[in-house]
Amino acid sequence: MRPTLLSRTRRWLGASALALLVGIGGVSTAFVLTGQAANAQVRNVAQIAVPQVNQQQGFADLVDAVKPAVVSILVEAQEPARTVQRGGGDFQFNFPDLPEGHPFRDFFDQFGGPGGPRGPGGQGSDAKPRQFMAAGSGFIISGDGYVVTNNHVVSDATKVTVIFEDGSEQVAKVVGTDERTDLAVLKIEGKDLPFVTFEDTPSRVGDWVVAVGNPFGLGGTVTVGVISGAGRNIGGSSYGDFLQIDAAVNTGNSGGPAFNTNGQVVGVNTAIYSPNGGNVGIAFAIPAHTVKQIVDQLIDTGTVTRGYLGVSIQDVTKDIADSVGLANARGAIVREPASDGPAGTAGVKSGDIITAVDGDQIDDALDLSRTIAGKAPGSDVELTIWRDGAETKLSVKLTELTEQAATANDEAPVPPATIPESTSSLGMTLVPNGDGSGGLLVQGVEPDSTAAQRGLAVGDVLLEIDNKPLSTIADYDAAISGVQSKGLATALVKVARNGEARFIGLPLGEEG
């Protein structure tokens, strides 16, 4: 990451954004046994049946095979100049130019970067754009010179240089980048270059991984660990499906590969989790199946297109599953279909639970986002939907995801009818929604009630129960009775807070 950003403290850091390395001496917990205690200890150990374990031969042969395809990435970029205001008003103070190595240069750089000398009359001249260099890692995936790295390594670059294991260099062209998955493809000239391939069968948690990269500019560095977890969601990414590894990953490892013991690329190292900026054994890699899909598109077209379903969704909790008679808490419940999206056009409704796409099970909302994003725009997908206590299937033709495409459709306002002033039910006091937009306003919540435990609060608006719109207390009573008549002990409630609607499952144990 850029040097100017290194001072920012973050819990989630790109693998090229490490500001400080702290060495901590280890503390030995070994102790010495003497006399009878030692003999007893030996006898106890001798009684344990220890299976024979093949001695590890190390990873030297693997490293020798893959290192020629791993490269260092040197990036030159330019950051716009900044000015610092002092004392209010329009006065701008530009710090003077300082030579490289000057003891105050780093200090001044923190306050807007080097500026021009003060002009006549004490007026500061325009600050100069700040030039900087950054380093990362990458790897060659074809004999004709395609290179994979992270988007955040090469973003805003004015020049990208690939440095090979033998120290030779070559200026690279940026073929394409994808910010959502943080991947980029470069192109260098060459024939019969050494390259590596992606794994065909996904590695499992517990499998060995070998990370090779350029931490702190120390090219060709090898670290070893295992896959600690899979399917990790970091930083709210809707498209990531990260592998967690414990091989040491530090600044400069960004964009470098993690290999399996067959020398195939398992993932691209992209981030670390750290409370203090140092490596703590929790790193994240973009898995090979995602990298292959994105890289192929970038090579073919220079851009990435994703399928768009047109729904706002949330996870299915156990309460929600119970409220609709779904055996397992899985899938993604549709809060709203977009007004002009493909899902709404195909008949998907608010309250539908999408449990599978093209026969593949959907575990949660993030899984649905990843699955749809992996489909081509214009393709037809079959959605398996749980609705009204039964499973149904709908065919939807996906469109292309754009930045504006995810706007959800708002329900048309429903004028309130003349109703009783309030009612008390399930630990809530409900009154008509005075703004004319329909629903019942939560005016009070008993502290120890089930409603309070499920997060309902004063000011929330109940829009639907069991997918039945609410505009009167009579609607509410009828909906609750309908849920009970189905033999269900939990009601599916659509509730709005601050203009955003979501579903909860509300147990009916308190209802008379």
C-alpha positions in Angstrom: 0.0 0.0 0.0 1.1 3.6 -0.5 3.5 5.0 2.0 1.2 7.9 2.8 -1.4 5.5 4.0 0.8 3.5 6.3 0.1 5.7 9.3 -3.6 4.9 9.2 -4.6 2.4 11.9 -6.9 -0.3 10.6 -8.0 -3.7 11.9 -8.5 -4.9 8.3 -5.4 -4.3 6.2 -4.4 -5.1 2.7 -1.5 -7.4 2.7 0.6 -4.5 1.3 -0.5 -2.1 4.2 1.7 -3.0 7.1 3.3 -0.1 8.9 5.5 -1.7 11.6 7.1 -5.0 12.3 7.6 -5.8 16.0 9.8 -8.7 17.1 8.8 -10.5 20.3 11.0 -13.0 22.0 9.4 -16.4 22.6 8.9 -17.7 26.1 9.8 -21.4 26.7 7.4 -23.5 28.8 9.7 -26.5 28.9 10.8 -27.7 32.3 13.2 -30.4 33.6 12.2 -33.5 35.5 14.7 -35.3 37.8 14.7 -38.5 39.8 11.5 -40.5 40.3 9.4 -37.8 38.6 11.4 -38.2 35.4 11.1 -42.0 35.4 7.4 -41.8 36.0 7.1 -39.4 33.1 9.0 -41.7 30.8 6.9 -44.7 31.8 3.7 -42.7 31.2 4.9 -41.7 27.7 5.9 -45.3 26.9 2.4 -46.5 27.6 0.9 -44.3 24.8 0.6 -45.9 21.4 2.0 -43.3 19.0 1.3 -44.0 15.3 4.2 -43.9 12.9 4.4 -40.6 11.0 6.4 -40.1 7.8 9.1 -37.5 8.3 8.4 -34.3 6.3 10.9 -33.8 3.5 10.3 -30.1 3.5 9.2 -27.9 0.6 12.5 -27.1 -1.1 11.7 -29.1 -4.3 8.3 -27.4 -4.6 9.8 -23.9 -4.1 12.5 -24.6 -6.7 9.8 -25.5 -9.2 7.5 -22.5 -8.6 9.8 -19.6 -7.7 10.7 -18.7 -11.3 7.1 -17.9 -12.0 6.7 -15.6 -8.9 7.6 -12.0 -9.6 7.9 -8.8 -7.6 5.8 -5.8 -8.7 7.2 -2.3 -8.5 4.6 0.5 -8.9 5.2 4.2 -9.6 2.2 6.4 -9.1 1.3 10.0 -8.5 -1.0 11.3 -5.7 -2.6 14.7 -6.0 -1.0 17.5 -4.0 -2.7 18.6 -0.8 -2.7 21.9 0.9 -3.1 22.5 4.7 -5.2 25.4 5.9 -4.0 27.3 9.0 -6.0 29.7 11.1 -9.2 29.4 9.1 -10.2 31.5 6.1 -8.6 31.0 2.8 -5.0 31.1 3.9 -3.1 28.0 2.6 0.3 27.1 3.9 2.5 25.1 1.5 5.5 23.3 3.0 8.8 23.9 1.3 10.6 21.5 -0.9 13.1 19.3 1.0 15.8 17.1 -0.4 15.5 13.3 -0.1 16.9 12.2 3.2 16.3 15.5 5.0 15.4 14.8 8.6 12.2 16.9 8.4 11.0 15.5 5.1 8.9 12.7 6.6 7.4 15.1 9.0 6.3 17.6 6.4 5.0 14.8 4.1 2.4 13.9 6.8 1.0 17.4 6.4 0.1 17.6 2.7 3.3 16.6 1.0 6.1 18.8 -0.3 4.9 22.1 -1.7 6.5 24.8 -3.7 8.4 27.7 -2.1 6.5 30.6 -0.8 5.8 33.1 -3.5 6.0 36.9 -3.5 4.0 38.6 -0.8 3.9 35.5 1.3 1.4 33.7 -1.0 2.0 30.0 -1.3 2.4 28.6 -4.8 0.5 25.5 -6.0 1.6 22.3 -4.2 3.3 19.8 -6.4 1.7 16.3 -6.9 3.4 13.7 -4.7 5.2 10.9 -6.5 5.5 7.6 -4.7 6.5 4.0 -5.2 5.0 0.8 -3.8 5.9 -2.8 -4.1 3.8 -6.0 -4.3 3.9 -9.5 -5.7 2.5 -11.4 -8.6 2.8 -14.6 -10.6 2.9 -15.6 -14.3 0.0 -17.8 -15.5 1.0 -18.3 -19.1 4.0 -18.7 -21.3 3.3 -15.6 -23.2 3.4 -13.3 -20.2 0.1 -12.8 -18.4 0.6 -11.9 -14.7 -1.9 -11.9 -11.9 -1.7 -9.5 -8.9 -4.0 -7.5 -6.7 -5.9 -4.5 -7.9 -4.8 -2.5 -4.9 -1.2 -3.0 -5.9 -1.5 -1.4 -9.3 -4.4 1.0 -8.9 -3.6 4.5 -10.1 -0.2 3.4 -11.3 1.6 5.4 -13.9 4.2 2.7 -14.4 4.3 -1.0 -13.4 7.6 -2.9 -13.5 7.8 -6.7 -13.1 11.0 -8.0 -11.5 12.0 -11.6 -12.1 13.7 -13.9 -9.7 17.1 -13.4 -11.5 16.7 -9.6 -11.0 15.8 -8.8 -14.6 13.0 -6.3 -15.2 10.3 -5.6 -17.7 7.7 -2.8 -17.8 4.2 -4.3 -17.8 0.9 -3.2 -19.3 -2.3 -3.3 -17.1 -4.7 -5.5 -19.0 -7.6 -5.0 -16.7 -8.6 -4.7 -13.0 -11.6 -5.6 -10.9 -12.0 -3.6 -7.7 -14.8 -5.8 -6.2 -12.5 -8.9 -6.0 -9.3 -6.9 -5.8 -7.7 -8.7 -8.8 -5.7 -7.4 -11.7 -4.0 -8.8 -14.8 -0.8 -7.5 -16.3 1.0 -8.4 -19.6 4.7 -8.6 -20.2 6.5 -9.7 -23.4 8.0 -13.1 -23.7 7.8 -16.6 -25.0 8.0 -19.9 -23.1 8.1 -18.0 -19.8 7.9 -20.1 -16.6 4.3 -20.1 -15.3 2.1 -21.8 -12.8 -1.5 -23.2 -12.9 -4.5 -23.0 -10.6 -5.7 -26.0 -8.6 -8.5 -28.1 -10.2 -9.9 -29.5 -6.9 -10.4 -27.0 -4.1 -8.1 -27.5 -1.2 -9.5 -28.2 2.2 -9.2 -26.7 5.7 -6.0 -28.2 7.2 -4.2 -28.6 3.9 -0.6 -27.2 3.6 -0.1 -23.9 1.8 3.2 -22.3 0.7 3.2 -18.5 0.2 5.8 -17.0 -2.0 6.2 -13.2 -2.4 8.0 -10.0 -1.9 7.4 -8.9 1.7 9.3 -5.7 2.6 11.0 -5.8 -0.7 12.6 -9.2 0.1 11.7 -10.9 -3.1 11.5 -14.7 -3.3 10.5 -15.1 0.4 8.8 -18.4 1.3 6.4 -19.0 4.3 4.5 -22.1 5.1 1.2 -22.8 6.9 -2.1 -24.4 6.5 -5.6 -23.4 5.4 -7.2 -22.3 8.6 -10.7 -21.6 7.3 -12.7 -21.2 4.1 -15.6 -19.1 3.0 -14.5 -16.1 5.1 -16.3 -12.8 4.5 -14.0 -9.8 5.2 -14.7 -6.1 5.0 -18.3 -6.6 4.0 -17.3 -7.9 0.6 -20.3 -9.2 -1.4 -18.1 -11.1 -3.8 -15.2 -12.4 -1.8 -15.1 -16.0 -0.6 -11.8 -15.9 1.1 -9.5 -18.6 2.3 -7.9 -18.0 5.7 -4.3 -19.1 6.0 -1.7 -18.9 8.8 1.4 -18.7 6.5 3.1 -15.4 7.4 1.9 -12.7 5.0 3.2 -9.1 5.4 3.7 -5.9 3.5 4.6 -6.6 -0.2 2.9 -10.1 -0.2 -0.2 -8.6 -1.8 -0.9 -10.3 -5.1 1.4 -13.2 -4.5 0.4 -16.8 -4.7 -0.3 -19.5 -2.1 0.5 -22.9 -3.4 -0.6 -26.4 -2.5 1.9 -29.2 -2.2 1.5 -30.0 -5.9 2.7 -26.6 -6.9 -0.7 -25.3 -8.0 -2.1 -21.9 -7.0 -4.6 -22.2 -4.2 -5.3 -18.5 -3.9 -4.0 -14.9 -4.2 -2.8 -13.3 -0.9 -4.7 -10.1 -0.5 -5.3 -9.1 3.2 -4.3 -9.7 6.8 -6.2 -9.3 10.0 -4.2 -7.5 12.7 -4.9 -5.5 15.8 -1.6 -3.7 15.5 -0.5 -3.8 11.9 1.8 -6.8 12.3 1.4 -10.4 11.1 -0.5 -12.4 13.7 -1.1 -15.6 11.6 -4.4 -14.6 10.1 -4.1 -13.9 6.4 -6.7 -14.1 3.6 -6.4 -15.3 0.0 -8.8 -15.1 -2.9 -9.5 -18.7 -3.8 -8.4 -20.2 -7.1 -11.9 -20.8 -8.5 -12.7 -17.1 -8.1 -9.4 -15.9 -9.5 -9.8 -18.1 -12.6 -13.2 -16.8 -13.4 -12.2 -13.1 -13.0 -8.8 -13.5 -14.8 -10.4 -15.2 -17.8 -12.8 -12.2 -18.2 -10.0 -9.6 -17.8 -7.8 -11.3 -20.4 -10.7 -11.7 -22.8 -12.3 -8.2 -22.5 -10.4 -6.2 -19.9 -13.5 -5.9 -17.7 -15.7 -8.1 -15.5 -19.5 -8.4 -16.0 -21.7 -10.0 -13.4 -25.3 -11.3 -13.3 -28.0 -9.2 -11.7 -31.1 -10.6 -10.1 -32.6 -7.5 -8.7 -33.5 -8.3 -5.1 -32.6 -6.9 -1.6 -32.0 -9.9 0.6 -31.1 -11.0 4.2 -30.1 -14.2 6.0 -32.8 -16.7 7.1 -32.6 -17.0 10.9 -34.1 -19.9 12.9 -37.0 -17.7 13.9 -37.7 -16.8 10.3 -37.5 -20.5 9.2 -39.9 -21.5 12.0 -42.3 -18.7 11.0 -42.7 -20.1 7.5 -42.4 -23.8 8.2 -39.0 -24.2 6.7 -37.1 -27.1 8.2 -33.7 -25.6 8.1 -32.5 -22.0 8.6 -30.8 -21.6 5.2 -31.3 -19.6 2.1 -31.9 -15.9 1.5 -35.2 -14.1 2.2 -36.2 -11.4 -0.3 -36.9 -8.1 1.4 -37.9 -6.4 -1.8 -37.6 -7.1 -5.5 -36.3 -4.1 -7.5 -39.0 -2.2 -9.3 -37.6 -3.0 -12.8 -35.3 -5.9 -12.0 -35.4 -9.4 -13.6 -36.6 -11.1 -10.4 -39.7 -9.0 -9.9 -40.5 -9.4 -13.6 -40.3 -13.2 -13.2 -42.7 -13.2 -10.2 -40.3 -13.2 -7.2 -42.1 -11.5 -4.3 -41.2 -10.0 -1.0 -41.0 -12.7 1.6 -39.9 -15.4 -0.8 -37.0 -17.5 0.4 -34.5 -18.5 -2.3 -33.1 -21.9 -1.3 -31.3 -22.9 -4.5 -30.0 -21.6 -7.8 -29.9 -24.1 -10.7 -30.2 -26.8 -8.1 -27.2 -25.7 -6.0 -28.1 -25.0 -2.4 -28.0 -21.4 -1.1 -26.8 -21.2 2.5 -27.3 -17.5 3.1 -27.6 -14.0 1.6 -23.9 -13.7 0.8 -23.9 -17.1 -0.9 -26.7 -15.9 -3.1 -24.8 -12.7 -4.0 -21.7 -14.7 -4.9 -23.7 -17.3 -6.9 -25.6 -14.7 -9.0 -22.4 -12.6 -9.5 -20.8 -15.7 -11.0 -23.5 -16.1 -13.6 -23.3 -14.4 -17.0 -25.6 -11.5 -17.8 -28.4 -12.7 -20.1 -28.3 -16.3 -18.8 -31.4 -18.0 -17.5 -31.3 -19.3 -13.9 -33.8 -21.5 -12.1 -34.6 -20.3 -8.6 -36.0 -22.7 -6.0 -38.3 -20.7 -3.7 -40.0 -21.4 -0.5 -43.4 -19.6 -0.5 -46.6 -20.2 1.5 -45.3 -23.3 3.1 -44.4 -25.0 -0.2 -41.5 -25.2 -2.7 -41.8 -23.7 -6.1 -39.5 -22.9 -9.0 -39.1 -19.8 -11.2 -36.9 -19.1 -14.2 -35.2 -15.7 -14.3 -33.2 -14.1 -17.1 -30.4 -12.2 -15.4 -29.3 -8.8 -16.6 -25.9 -7.1 -16.0 -25.1 -5.7 -12.7 -24.4 -1.9 -12.7 -23.6 0.5 -10.0 -27.2 1.8 -10.1 -28.9 -1.5 -10.6 -29.5 -2.5 -7.0 -32.1 0.1 -6.1 -35.0 -1.6 -4.4 -38.6 -0.9 -5.2 -40.6 1.0 -2.6 -44.2 -0.1 -1.8 -46.9 2.2 -2.8 -48.3 4.1 0.3 -51.5 2.7 1.8 -53.8 5.3 3.4 -54.6 4.4 7.0 -58.2 3.4 7.7 -60.3 4.5 10.8 -59.1 2.1 13.4 -59.0 1.8 17.2 -56.4 4.0 18.8 -54.1 1.2 19.8 -53.7 -2.4 20.7 -51.3 -4.3 22.9 -50.0 -7.6 21.7 -46.9 -9.7 21.9 -45.3 -7.2 24.3 -45.8 -4.3 21.9 -48.2 -1.4 21.8 -49.2 -0.8 18.2 -50.9 2.3 16.7 -51.7 3.4 13.2 -48.8 4.7 11.2 -49.6 8.4 11.1 -47.4 9.2 8.1 -49.9 7.5 5.7 -47.4 5.0 4.4 -49.2 2.0 5.8 -48.2 -0.5 8.5 -48.5 -0.3 12.3 -46.2 1.8 14.4 -44.6 0.3 17.4 -45.4 2.9 20.2 -44.1 0.8 23.1 -42.2 -2.4 23.8 -42.1 -4.2 27.1 -38.5 -4.6 28.2 -38.7 -8.4 28.9 -41.0 -9.3 26.0 -40.1 -11.5 23.1 -40.5 -8.5 20.8 -37.7 -6.7 22.7 -35.5 -9.8 22.6 -35.9 -10.0 18.9 -34.8 -6.4 18.6 -38.1 -4.5 18.0 -38.1 -1.0 19.3 -40.2 2.1 19.6 -40.5 3.7 16.1 -40.3 0.5 14.1 -43.2 -0.1 11.7 -44.7 -3.5 11.2 -45.4 -3.7 7.4 -46.5 -7.4 7.0 -47.1 -10.5 9.0 -47.0 -13.8 7.1 -46.6 -11.8 3.9 -50.0 -10.1 4.6 -49.8 -6.3 4.4 -50.9 -4.5 7.6 -52.8 -1.2 7.5 -55.3 -1.8 10.4 -55.4 -3.6 13.7 -57.9 -6.0 12.1 -55.3 -6.9 9.6 -52.9 -7.6 12.4 -55.3 -9.8 14.3 -56.3 -11.7 11.2 -52.7 -12.3 10.3 -51.8 -13.6 13.7 -54.8 -15.9 13.7 -53.8 -17.1 10.2 -50.3 -18.0 11.5 -51.7 -19.9 14.5 -54.3 -21.7 12.3 -51.4 -23.1 10.3 -50.0 -24.7 13.4 -47.0 -22.4 13.5 -45.6 -21.0 16.7 -43.6 -18.1 15.1 -44.8 -15.3 12.8 -42.8 -13.9 9.9 -42.8 -10.2 10.4 -41.7 -7.6 7.9 -40.5 -4.5 9.9 -39.1 -1.2 8.7 -36.7 1.0 10.6 -35.3 4.3 9.2 -36.8 3.5 5.9 -35.1 0.1 5.5 -37.2 -3.1 5.7 -36.2 -6.5 6.9 -37.7 -9.7 8.2 -37.7 -11.2 11.7 -39.3 -14.3 13.1 -41.4 -13.4 16.1 -42.5 -16.3 18.5 -46.2 -16.2 19.4 -45.8 -17.6 22.9 -47.1 -14.5 24.6 -50.2 -14.2 22.4 -53.3 -15.1 24.4 
